[in-house]
Amino acid sequence: MNTETAPSTTQASASFSVLAVGTAVQGRLAPGTQQRWQLDTRALPAGSVVRGEIDATGLQLDVQDAQGRHVRRLLGKDARGEGFTWQVQAGEQLVLHASDAAHVEYVASKKIADDALPVGETPRIGQYRLLLEQAWQPAADQQVKLPESPLRSPRLQALAQQLQSGGNTDAFWREVAQQGAPLVEPWGERERLVTFVWRGAQHSVRLFGSPSGNHESLQRMGASDVWWASFVMPSDVRLSYGFAPDVPNIDAPALEQRRSILATLQRDPFNARTWGAGADGAPPVDRYQGRSVLQLADAPAQPWGQKRAGVPRGDLQRHWFTSQALGNGRDVWIYRPKGWSQAPAAQRSVLVLFDAHAYLYDVPTPQIVDNLVADQLVPSTAVVLVANASSALRGKELPPNPDFARMMGEELMPWLVAQGIEVPAARTVLAGSSYGGLASGYVALQYPGRFGKVLSLSGSYWWAPQGEAPNALARWWEAAPRLPVAFYFDAGRYESARGGQAGILETSRTLGDVLRAKGYRVTQVEHSTGHDYVHWQGSLACGLVALLQPASWSRAQGACASAGAH
């Protein structure tokens, strides 16, 4: 892989370079400047799907058309080790912006002699490294075999009759624009028929975040502009979703073809309820930002994620942490709630959480903790957010990895003590979602003297070393001596096994059964949701209450109770 250095900071605002796949570019931008790249059209013809990665501090990455008009934001805020995917159109450019807004500087940053980003060194605001990792050209055949399901929605049945009688869809779409989407119709006492609808596409529309979790294809109503998919759902469902119209067929392996849904994925234009759409609550800048939210009437409340007047805010610091065990560096954010340092030592707790970028910018973890403390549901709790070294390394470090566990137990935790974050294992919660939930269970098994609580959100317990049966972690905990660790497991009912692979729902249940049989304290809940941050932001709060202040669990029941809890 080649590496190039961009023009100097003073030249960056006017520079215009050609960016090729496989060649990394790096440099530093001053506030208010930008760096533009024209794409190498010989290797990236229109319709190609491109996957890239960026390390950037205090920058935003956008796609603009040939006239300089905004197309989509690929990454916002601080994108350290974040990946992106989009479908290239003719004449598009990549533009990296250095905002004039203030950013959180690193604490005690080191000096760097030049604009390169050596492994382990502290990056500076405006510094970046950008790589287009891979590109796939569109296949010659873009036709997709569409599903053929019976029309169950009364509203769509009426529309189908209107179309057969020579009518059109105009009134239907006016109604959808006024009432919102998806369509929710009665079905049973505790069920609803939910119909997702999309207007206009050439050959296909896929649903990201469907109950099946399988990127379901929508069905077209005859030759009209109505695409639809219906599901019977419990009345307490909450999940986020998006639509991907005309997902490009690419000449690539099946896994990459599945990932290509990200190239056109966007929000539902008829649903005003969104999640993660804009930075710090700002309006989204395009339809690709964030996801739409389906929340039925009986979905559990999420009362701790919103800003509250009168709740004091604490102090957020950003550090660059270097690991000798892993040979790399990453962001670590430390949040101390107001009064945390003055609280009696016996009343202080710590939450250590993976995937820092998501749990700082998408899920407002410090805000959630502040509200829980204000409601006296948890003790004063500092938050430590551990970032990924890169999007590629996430899949190598978080699944059970002895070197990563050593970094957490023998490097990070002693380093936190030096930062004034010293709390016994019994009041230290190690948490994460997906691979992060799996990592929480594994690291606590290796270092129970550091982490006495495990908070797992849809943990990927299907994982096992190659050639072994799924759920290796359950076998390892079963074989280990009884340790002083307590657990909170949350899984979605839409995360069950499919396609012959073990599911998160079933493997979470198995792990919980194994631990209870050995005498561990386990709180296990299931909700009508999928693999979804919009749910995890509520369950994170519930897990903290269950682990740090169990006596308060009954007061949180309205938001945390579930028919599947035990």
Backbone torsions as a table, in degrees:
resi	resn	phi	psi	omega
1	MET	NA	132.5	-180.0
2	ASN	-86.3	155.7	176.6
3	THR	-133.7	132.8	176.8
4	GLU	-124.5	154.6	176.1
5	THR	-106.1	129.4	-178.6
6	ALA	-69.7	167.2	175.4
7	PRO	-56.1	162.2	-177.5
8	SER	-63.0	167.0	-177.7
9	THR	-56.2	-39.7	-176.5
10	THR	-69.7	-23.5	179.7
11	GLN	-93.5	-13.5	-166.0
12	ALA	-62.0	-34.1	-174.4
13	SER	-66.7	-23.0	-176.9
14	ALA	-109.5	-6.3	-173.1
15	SER	-75.1	154.1	-178.4
16	PHE	-149.4	107.8	-173.6
17	SER	-119.0	162.8	174.1
18	VAL	-92.1	130.4	-178.4
19	LEU	-109.2	124.6	-177.6
20	ALA	-110.4	153.3	176.6
21	VAL	-67.2	133.7	176.9
22	GLY	90.9	-3.3	179.0
23	THR	-113.4	116.3	179.6
24	ALA	-80.9	141.2	174.3
25	VAL	-120.2	145.6	-178.0
26	GLN	-148.3	158.3	-179.2
27	GLY	171.4	-157.8	179.8
28	ARG	-147.6	136.6	179.6
29	LEU	-110.6	139.1	173.4
30	ALA	-80.3	157.5	179.2
31	PRO	-54.7	135.4	177.4
32	GLY	85.0	-0.3	179.6
33	THR	-105.5	174.6	179.6
34	GLN	-149.4	161.0	175.2
35	GLN	-125.4	129.3	-178.7
36	ARG	-112.8	144.0	174.8
37	TRP	-130.8	133.2	169.2
38	GLN	-90.8	140.8	-177.2
39	LEU	-80.3	147.0	178.2
40	ASP	-73.4	97.4	-173.3
41	THR	-70.1	-16.3	176.5
42	ARG	-67.7	-38.1	179.9
43	ALA	-96.0	-16.7	-175.0
44	LEU	-127.4	72.1	176.1
45	PRO	-67.2	159.5	179.4
46	ALA	-54.1	137.2	-178.5
47	GLY	97.2	-10.0	178.6
48	SER	-66.8	148.7	174.3
49	VAL	-103.6	126.1	-174.6
50	VAL	-118.0	134.9	172.7
51	ARG	-116.7	133.4	-179.1
52	GLY	-139.6	178.5	179.1
53	GLU	-146.2	145.8	179.7
54	ILE	-139.6	138.9	164.4
55	ASP	-108.2	117.5	-178.2
56	ALA	-148.5	142.7	-178.1
57	THR	-118.4	111.9	178.9
58	GLY	75.1	28.8	-176.5
59	LEU	-129.1	162.8	174.9
60	GLN	-128.1	144.0	-179.1
61	LEU	-116.9	122.5	-177.7
62	ASP	-123.6	159.0	167.8
63	VAL	-105.4	131.9	174.8
64	GLN	-123.7	154.7	177.9
65	ASP	-82.9	-176.8	-175.1
66	ALA	-62.7	-23.9	179.0
67	GLN	-91.6	5.1	178.7
68	GLY	82.6	12.8	178.6
69	ARG	-85.1	145.2	-178.3
70	HIS	-65.2	134.5	175.5
71	VAL	-109.6	-55.5	178.6
72	ARG	-161.2	151.3	174.6
73	ARG	-92.5	119.1	178.3
74	LEU	-80.7	-41.5	-179.6
75	LEU	-150.3	141.0	177.2
76	GLY	-125.2	167.8	179.6
77	LYS	61.5	-138.6	-178.1
78	ASP	-96.8	110.4	-176.9
79	ALA	-105.3	86.6	179.1
80	ARG	-100.5	112.5	179.8
81	GLY	67.9	31.3	-178.1
82	GLU	-100.1	140.0	179.1
83	GLY	-99.5	160.2	178.0
84	PHE	-147.8	156.0	178.9
85	THR	-141.9	136.9	173.0
86	TRP	-155.6	164.2	178.7
87	GLN	-100.0	122.3	-174.4
88	VAL	-74.4	135.9	172.3
89	GLN	-115.5	160.0	-174.6
90	ALA	-57.8	133.5	173.9
91	GLY	80.9	2.1	-176.3
92	GLU	-70.6	152.7	178.2
93	GLN	-128.0	153.1	169.4
94	LEU	-99.5	135.0	-178.2
95	VAL	-129.6	124.1	177.4
96	LEU	-104.1	123.1	-175.1
97	HIS	-108.3	140.2	169.1
98	ALA	-105.6	107.9	-175.5
99	SER	-68.0	152.6	173.3
100	ASP	-78.0	-14.4	-176.1
101	ALA	-69.1	153.5	178.6
102	ALA	-71.7	146.2	176.8
103	HIS	-124.1	159.0	178.8
104	VAL	-75.1	113.9	178.8
105	GLU	-73.4	159.0	173.6
106	TYR	-70.1	146.3	175.9
107	VAL	-78.7	129.7	176.8
108	ALA	53.8	49.6	-179.9
109	SER	-65.3	143.8	175.7
110	LYS	-82.2	161.0	173.9
111	LYS	-83.3	142.0	175.5
112	ILE	-119.5	132.0	-171.7
113	ALA	-68.9	-32.0	-178.3
114	ASP	-141.5	-170.2	-174.9
115	ASP	-84.8	-0.7	175.8
116	ALA	-68.0	162.2	-176.8
117	LEU	-121.5	79.6	-178.9
118	PRO	-64.3	146.5	177.6
119	VAL	-59.6	130.3	176.5
120	GLY	92.6	-19.0	179.8
121	GLU	-80.4	153.2	179.6
122	THR	-76.3	121.4	178.0
123	PRO	-71.3	161.8	178.8
124	ARG	-112.4	157.7	177.7
125	ILE	-58.6	131.6	-179.0
126	GLY	92.8	-6.3	-178.3
127	GLN	-82.6	146.1	-177.6
128	TYR	-151.6	159.8	168.7
129	ARG	-144.6	121.2	-173.6
130	LEU	-122.1	134.2	-179.9
131	LEU	-140.3	125.4	166.2
132	LEU	-85.8	106.0	-170.8
133	GLU	-73.7	-45.1	-172.6
134	GLN	-156.5	154.4	178.4
135	ALA	-141.8	146.1	179.3
136	TRP	-128.2	132.1	179.4
137	GLN	-83.3	152.5	-179.2
138	PRO	-66.8	143.5	176.2
139	ALA	-72.9	158.1	-179.8
140	ALA	-64.6	-35.6	-178.5
141	ASP	-99.1	115.0	180.0
142	GLN	-105.3	7.5	-179.8
143	GLN	-76.6	146.1	-177.6
144	VAL	-126.9	136.9	175.1
145	LYS	-76.9	120.1	-175.2
146	LEU	-92.9	152.1	178.8
147	PRO	-68.9	159.3	175.7
148	GLU	-129.5	95.4	-177.7
149	SER	-117.6	151.1	177.5
150	PRO	-66.1	146.0	-179.0
151	LEU	-81.8	110.0	-176.2
152	ARG	-100.6	-21.3	-176.9
153	SER	-73.2	120.7	176.2
154	PRO	-56.2	-37.3	-179.4
155	ARG	-66.2	-40.9	179.4
156	LEU	-74.4	-30.7	175.3
157	GLN	-62.2	-41.8	177.8
158	ALA	-64.5	-39.0	178.3
159	LEU	-64.8	-41.6	179.6
160	ALA	-60.0	-39.2	177.9
161	GLN	-65.9	-39.3	177.8
162	GLN	-62.3	-41.2	-179.9
163	LEU	-67.0	-38.6	178.5
164	GLN	-65.1	-26.8	-180.0
165	SER	-89.3	8.6	177.8
166	GLY	95.4	5.0	179.1
167	GLY	-77.4	-178.3	177.4
168	ASN	-127.6	-176.6	-173.6
169	THR	-97.8	3.4	-172.7
170	ASP	-58.6	-47.8	-178.7
171	ALA	-64.8	-37.1	178.5
172	PHE	-60.8	-46.8	-177.5
173	TRP	-70.7	-30.7	173.8
174	ARG	-63.4	-40.1	178.7
175	GLU	-65.2	-42.9	179.0
176	VAL	-63.4	-41.8	179.5
177	ALA	-63.0	-34.1	-179.0
178	GLN	-79.1	-42.2	-174.0
179	GLN	-94.5	-18.7	178.8
180	GLY	91.9	168.6	-179.3
181	ALA	-136.0	162.5	-2.0
182	PRO	-65.7	168.9	173.6
183	LEU	-77.0	129.9	179.6
184	VAL	-120.5	119.2	-176.6
185	GLU	-128.0	152.5	-179.8
186	PRO	-59.2	150.2	176.5
187	TRP	-142.0	-63.0	177.3
188	GLY	-136.6	-173.3	-177.5
189	GLU	-61.3	-42.1	-179.0
190	ARG	-121.5	25.6	-179.4
191	GLU	-133.9	156.4	176.5
192	ARG	-136.3	151.0	172.3
193	LEU	-93.5	116.2	-177.6
194	VAL	-109.4	124.7	-178.5
195	THR	-119.7	118.4	176.0
196	PHE	-87.1	135.2	-177.5
197	VAL	-130.5	144.6	177.2
198	TRP	-134.8	141.3	-179.3
199	ARG	-103.4	115.8	170.5
200	GLY	79.5	125.9	172.2
201	ALA	-167.6	160.3	-178.4
202	GLN	-83.7	-52.0	-173.7
203	HIS	-133.4	-14.0	-179.1
204	SER	-168.3	158.5	169.6
205	VAL	-141.6	129.8	178.2
206	ARG	-116.1	146.8	-177.0
207	LEU	-103.8	117.0	177.8
208	PHE	-93.7	122.3	-177.9
209	GLY	96.1	20.6	178.7
210	SER	-69.8	161.6	179.5
211	PRO	-56.4	-31.5	179.4
212	SER	-74.7	-17.4	-176.2
213	GLY	68.4	18.8	-169.6
214	ASN	-119.5	25.1	178.4
215	HIS	51.6	57.4	-174.7
216	GLU	-61.4	142.8	174.4
217	SER	-84.8	138.7	173.8
218	LEU	-80.4	157.2	180.0
219	GLN	-102.6	145.2	179.8
220	ARG	-96.0	137.6	177.9
221	MET	-85.0	95.0	-179.2
222	GLY	59.8	-131.2	177.4
223	ALA	-103.5	14.3	-176.1
224	SER	-77.9	-177.4	177.5
225	ASP	-94.6	15.1	-179.3
226	VAL	-99.7	120.8	172.4
227	TRP	-113.4	141.1	-173.0
228	TRP	-149.9	157.4	170.5
229	ALA	-152.7	130.0	-176.8
230	SER	-113.5	144.3	179.1
231	PHE	-141.1	139.2	169.9
232	VAL	-85.6	123.2	-174.2
233	MET	-130.1	151.2	172.1
234	PRO	-62.4	152.7	-176.3
235	SER	-75.1	-2.4	178.6
236	ASP	-108.0	21.0	-176.1
237	VAL	-73.5	144.7	169.3
238	ARG	-143.4	126.8	176.1
239	LEU	-160.0	159.2	174.2
240	SER	-101.4	157.2	-178.3
241	TYR	-155.3	168.7	174.2
242	GLY	-154.1	166.4	178.1
243	PHE	-112.0	143.0	174.9
244	ALA	-124.2	93.9	179.1
245	PRO	-77.5	140.7	175.0
246	ASP	49.4	52.7	175.3
247	VAL	-58.2	127.0	-175.3
248	PRO	-69.8	132.7	167.0
249	ASN	-74.8	125.7	-178.0
250	ILE	-122.2	154.8	177.5
251	ASP	-80.3	84.0	-174.1
252	ALA	-154.3	163.3	175.4
253	PRO	-59.4	163.8	-174.5
254	ALA	-57.7	-40.0	-178.9
255	LEU	-63.8	-42.0	179.2
256	GLU	-68.8	-35.1	176.3
257	GLN	-62.6	-39.5	177.9
258	ARG	-64.8	-41.2	-179.7
259	ARG	-68.4	-19.7	-176.8
260	SER	-65.7	-9.3	174.5
261	ILE	-57.9	-28.4	-179.1
262	LEU	-67.1	-19.0	-175.7
263	ALA	-65.6	-33.3	-178.5
264	THR	-121.8	8.7	-174.9
265	LEU	-63.4	132.8	-178.3
266	GLN	-152.7	170.4	-178.3
267	ARG	-74.7	164.4	174.2
268	ASP	-77.2	116.0	-177.2
269	PRO	-67.9	-12.0	-179.0
270	PHE	-103.0	8.1	-179.2
271	ASN	-119.5	115.9	-178.1
272	ALA	-79.9	-14.9	-178.8
273	ARG	-85.2	114.5	-176.7
274	THR	-126.4	166.4	177.6
275	TRP	-140.8	134.5	175.4
276	GLY	64.5	26.8	-173.4
277	ALA	-81.7	-38.0	-176.7
278	GLY	-130.1	162.4	-179.1
279	ALA	-75.4	125.4	176.9
280	ASP	52.5	40.0	176.5
281	GLY	83.9	-0.2	179.1
282	ALA	-70.7	154.4	178.5
283	PRO	-61.6	148.6	177.9
284	PRO	-66.8	150.9	-179.2
285	VAL	-92.7	-12.0	176.9
286	ASP	-159.5	172.7	-175.0
287	ARG	-74.2	-10.9	-178.1
288	TYR	-84.4	-17.6	-176.9
289	GLN	-75.9	135.5	173.7
290	GLY	72.3	-171.4	-179.9
291	ARG	-132.5	159.9	171.0
292	SER	-86.9	156.5	-174.9
293	VAL	-121.7	128.2	168.8
294	LEU	-99.6	120.2	-179.7
295	GLN	-137.6	107.7	-179.6
296	LEU	-83.2	171.5	-165.9
297	ALA	-60.8	-33.1	-175.0
298	ASP	-98.1	12.0	177.7
299	ALA	-61.2	140.6	-179.7
300	PRO	-61.4	147.8	179.9
301	ALA	-66.8	155.9	173.3
302	GLN	-130.0	76.2	-169.1
303	PRO	-82.5	-2.4	-171.3
304	TRP	-108.3	1.4	-176.2
305	GLY	-91.1	-8.0	-176.4
306	GLN	-99.0	149.8	175.3
307	LYS	-64.7	140.3	179.0
308	ARG	-122.6	137.0	174.8
309	ALA	-67.5	138.1	176.1
310	GLY	89.4	-8.3	176.8
311	VAL	-92.3	114.2	-175.7
312	PRO	-67.5	148.5	177.9
313	ARG	-99.8	148.5	-179.5
314	GLY	-94.7	-152.4	-173.1
315	ASP	-116.5	126.0	178.7
316	LEU	-109.0	125.6	178.5
317	GLN	-123.6	145.9	-179.6
318	ARG	-113.5	128.9	-179.3
319	HIS	-124.6	154.6	170.3
320	TRP	-106.1	120.5	-174.1
321	PHE	-112.7	127.0	-179.8
322	THR	-106.7	132.4	-179.5
323	SER	-109.3	124.4	172.4
324	GLN	-73.5	-34.2	-178.6
325	ALA	-63.7	-35.2	-176.9
326	LEU	-103.2	-18.3	-179.6
327	GLY	72.0	29.7	178.3
328	ASN	-149.3	177.4	178.9
329	GLY	-127.7	165.2	-177.9
330	ARG	-161.0	162.3	172.6
331	ASP	-72.8	141.0	167.5
332	VAL	-132.8	121.7	179.2
333	TRP	-101.8	136.7	177.5
334	ILE	-120.6	124.5	177.0
335	TYR	-117.1	121.8	176.3
336	ARG	-108.0	114.2	177.9
337	PRO	-59.9	158.9	178.8
338	LYS	-56.6	125.5	178.4
339	GLY	84.0	2.7	-177.2
340	TRP	-61.7	-45.5	-177.0
341	SER	-66.7	-26.2	-179.1
342	GLN	-89.3	-13.3	-179.5
343	ALA	-66.5	148.0	176.5
344	PRO	-54.8	141.1	-175.8
345	ALA	-55.6	-36.3	-178.1
346	ALA	-71.9	-7.6	-178.3
347	GLN	-114.3	14.1	178.8
348	ARG	-105.0	143.3	177.3
349	SER	-132.0	169.6	179.8
350	VAL	-137.8	136.6	171.2
351	LEU	-110.3	120.3	175.1
352	VAL	-108.0	122.1	-168.2
353	LEU	-132.2	133.2	178.4
354	PHE	-80.0	172.9	178.2
355	ASP	56.9	59.7	-173.2
356	ALA	-55.5	-41.3	-175.0
357	HIS	-59.5	-44.7	-179.2
358	ALA	-68.2	-40.6	-173.9
359	TYR	-89.1	5.3	170.0
360	LEU	-107.5	-44.7	-173.1
361	TYR	-96.7	-37.6	-178.6
362	ASP	-91.2	-48.3	174.6
363	VAL	-103.3	115.3	-173.7
364	PRO	-78.9	72.9	-172.6
365	THR	-57.6	-47.7	177.8
366	PRO	-56.7	-40.2	179.2
367	GLN	-65.0	-41.7	178.0
368	ILE	-60.5	-45.4	-179.9
369	VAL	-64.5	-42.9	178.1
370	ASP	-56.4	-44.2	-178.1
371	ASN	-69.7	-37.7	176.5
372	LEU	-63.5	-41.6	178.1
373	VAL	-65.0	-42.6	179.8
374	ALA	-61.8	-33.5	177.8
375	ASP	-84.5	3.2	179.3
376	GLN	58.2	35.6	177.7
377	LEU	-94.8	-20.8	175.1
378	VAL	-139.4	157.0	173.6
379	PRO	-70.9	173.6	177.9
380	SER	-60.1	122.4	-169.3
381	THR	-128.8	118.0	173.1
382	ALA	-77.7	152.0	-177.9
383	VAL	-119.2	129.5	175.5
384	VAL	-118.5	115.0	-177.6
385	LEU	-105.7	117.6	-175.1
386	VAL	-101.8	117.6	-178.3
387	ALA	-81.7	166.2	172.3
388	ASN	-85.0	145.2	176.6
389	ALA	-65.6	-32.3	173.4
390	SER	-166.9	165.2	179.0
391	SER	-65.1	-35.8	179.4
392	ALA	-68.7	-40.6	-178.0
393	LEU	-72.2	-20.8	177.9
394	ARG	-54.8	-43.9	-178.3
395	GLY	-73.0	-9.0	177.0
396	LYS	-104.4	-29.6	-175.7
397	GLU	-89.7	-41.5	-174.3
398	LEU	-74.7	-41.3	171.6
399	PRO	-59.8	147.4	-170.1
400	PRO	-38.3	114.9	-172.8
401	ASN	-142.0	110.8	-176.9
402	PRO	-57.5	-37.1	179.9
403	ASP	-67.3	-39.5	177.7
404	PHE	-66.2	-41.5	177.4
405	ALA	-61.1	-39.6	178.6
406	ARG	-65.1	-40.2	175.7
407	MET	-57.1	-45.4	-178.2
408	MET	-66.5	-47.9	-172.8
409	GLY	-81.7	-34.8	-171.8
410	GLU	-107.6	-14.1	179.8
411	GLU	-116.1	-55.0	-175.5
412	LEU	-64.9	-48.7	-174.7
413	MET	-65.0	-44.0	173.3
414	PRO	-62.2	-35.4	176.8
415	TRP	-63.6	-38.4	177.7
416	LEU	-63.6	-36.3	176.3
417	VAL	-58.6	-41.7	178.6
418	ALA	-65.3	-22.0	176.6
419	GLN	-89.3	3.6	-179.5
420	GLY	89.4	9.4	179.4
421	ILE	-102.5	89.4	-178.2
422	GLU	-128.9	108.7	-177.5
423	VAL	-138.3	140.9	179.0
424	PRO	-60.9	158.2	-179.7
425	ALA	-57.5	-33.5	-177.4
426	ALA	-63.8	-18.9	178.5
427	ARG	-119.8	21.9	177.5
428	THR	-112.1	118.2	-178.9
429	VAL	-100.9	126.1	173.1
430	LEU	-105.3	124.0	-168.9
431	ALA	-136.1	156.3	174.9
432	GLY	-178.1	167.4	178.1
433	SER	-120.0	149.5	179.2
434	SER	59.6	-122.1	175.0
435	TYR	-58.7	-30.6	177.9
436	GLY	-65.2	-36.0	175.1
437	GLY	-66.2	-41.0	176.0
438	LEU	-61.1	-46.1	179.7
439	ALA	-61.4	-37.4	179.8
440	SER	-59.9	-45.6	179.8
441	GLY	-66.3	-36.3	-178.8
442	TYR	-73.9	-46.4	-178.1
443	VAL	-63.5	-39.5	177.9
444	ALA	-64.9	-33.4	175.9
445	LEU	-64.4	-38.4	-179.6
446	GLN	-79.0	-31.6	-174.8
447	TYR	-133.2	62.9	179.5
448	PRO	-65.9	-19.1	176.6
449	GLY	-76.0	-9.5	176.9
450	ARG	-106.6	-36.6	-172.8
451	PHE	-126.9	108.4	-177.0
452	GLY	-100.5	-3.1	179.3
453	LYS	-133.9	137.6	177.5
454	VAL	-121.0	123.3	178.5
455	LEU	-116.8	107.5	-172.5
456	SER	-115.5	124.0	179.0
457	LEU	-111.3	109.1	-179.9
458	SER	51.1	50.9	-179.6
459	GLY	-61.6	142.2	-176.3
460	SER	-83.4	64.3	-174.3
461	TYR	-78.2	-2.9	171.1
462	TRP	-65.2	-18.2	-175.0
463	TRP	-62.4	144.9	172.5
464	ALA	-159.1	154.1	173.8
465	PRO	-56.5	151.1	-177.2
466	GLN	-54.7	132.0	179.1
467	GLY	90.9	-7.2	-179.8
468	GLU	-103.0	161.4	177.0
469	ALA	-67.5	155.1	179.3
470	PRO	-58.9	162.0	173.9
471	ASN	68.1	51.5	176.8
472	ALA	-61.0	-34.0	-176.9
473	LEU	-62.8	-36.7	177.4
474	ALA	-61.5	-41.0	179.2
475	ARG	-66.9	-38.1	-179.0
476	TRP	-68.6	-41.8	177.6
477	TRP	-67.5	-35.5	179.0
478	GLU	-65.1	-36.2	-178.0
479	ALA	-80.9	-19.9	-176.0
480	ALA	-79.8	154.4	172.8
481	PRO	-65.6	159.0	-179.6
482	ARG	-61.5	128.9	-175.8
483	LEU	-119.4	157.0	-178.4
484	PRO	-81.5	68.6	-177.1
485	VAL	-131.5	139.3	174.4
486	ALA	-115.8	157.6	-169.6
487	PHE	-133.6	148.1	168.5
488	TYR	-132.3	118.8	179.2
489	PHE	-115.2	132.2	174.0
490	ASP	-127.8	131.2	178.0
491	ALA	-140.7	152.9	179.8
492	GLY	-93.1	145.0	179.1
493	ARG	-69.7	-13.6	175.9
494	TYR	-96.3	20.1	178.7
495	GLU	-114.5	29.8	-177.6
496	SER	-80.3	172.7	-176.5
497	ALA	-62.4	144.3	175.0
498	ARG	-153.8	153.2	176.6
499	GLY	62.5	26.6	179.1
500	GLY	79.9	2.7	179.6
501	GLN	-102.2	149.0	178.0
502	ALA	-63.6	143.2	-177.2
503	GLY	-101.6	158.0	177.3
504	ILE	-64.2	-39.5	-178.0
505	LEU	-61.7	-50.2	-176.2
506	GLU	-69.8	-40.6	-178.5
507	THR	-71.7	-29.5	173.9
508	SER	-65.1	-43.0	177.3
509	ARG	-60.7	-43.4	-178.9
510	THR	-63.3	-45.3	178.9
511	LEU	-61.7	-42.5	177.4
512	GLY	-60.6	-41.4	178.5
513	ASP	-62.6	-42.7	179.4
514	VAL	-60.5	-45.5	-177.3
515	LEU	-68.5	-41.8	178.1
516	ARG	-63.4	-36.8	179.1
517	ALA	-64.2	-25.9	178.1
518	LYS	-91.7	1.0	175.2
519	GLY	94.7	12.2	179.2
520	TYR	-77.7	151.8	172.3
521	ARG	-82.8	116.9	-175.4
522	VAL	-129.7	124.5	168.1
523	THR	-104.7	122.8	-175.2
524	GLN	-128.9	124.6	-178.2
525	VAL	-129.7	153.0	176.1
526	GLU	-132.9	143.0	-177.3
527	HIS	-133.5	162.6	177.7
528	SER	-82.7	80.1	-177.6
529	THR	-156.6	-178.4	177.9
530	GLY	-120.8	-148.2	-178.0
531	HIS	-87.5	90.6	-155.1
532	ASP	-151.7	121.7	177.7
533	TYR	-63.0	-30.8	-178.3
534	VAL	-63.7	-27.9	172.3
535	HIS	-85.1	-41.7	-175.7
536	TRP	-59.7	-29.3	-179.5
537	GLN	-64.5	-27.9	174.6
538	GLY	-83.0	-40.9	-177.2
539	SER	-69.8	-28.8	175.2
540	LEU	-57.6	-45.3	179.1
541	ALA	-63.1	-44.4	-179.0
542	CYS	-63.2	-39.3	178.9
543	GLY	-64.0	-38.6	178.3
544	LEU	-63.8	-41.1	177.9
545	VAL	-62.7	-47.6	-176.9
546	ALA	-62.5	-35.1	-175.2
547	LEU	-89.1	-37.4	-172.7
548	LEU	-95.5	-26.6	-177.6
549	GLN	-148.1	67.7	-174.8
550	PRO	-54.7	-28.8	-179.1
551	ALA	-64.4	-19.6	179.8
552	SER	-91.2	-1.8	-175.0
553	TRP	-57.2	-40.3	-177.7
554	SER	-63.8	-32.0	179.1
555	ARG	-74.1	-17.5	179.1
556	ALA	-100.6	6.7	-172.8
557	GLN	-59.5	-34.5	-178.1
558	GLY	-58.7	-33.5	-179.9
559	ALA	-98.1	-23.6	-170.1
560	CYS	-110.9	-13.1	-177.7
561	ALA	-67.5	149.5	176.5
562	SER	-152.6	145.4	178.0
563	ALA	-62.3	-19.7	-178.6
564	GLY	-95.6	6.4	-176.9
565	ALA	-77.2	141.4	173.2
566	HIS	-161.0	NA	NA
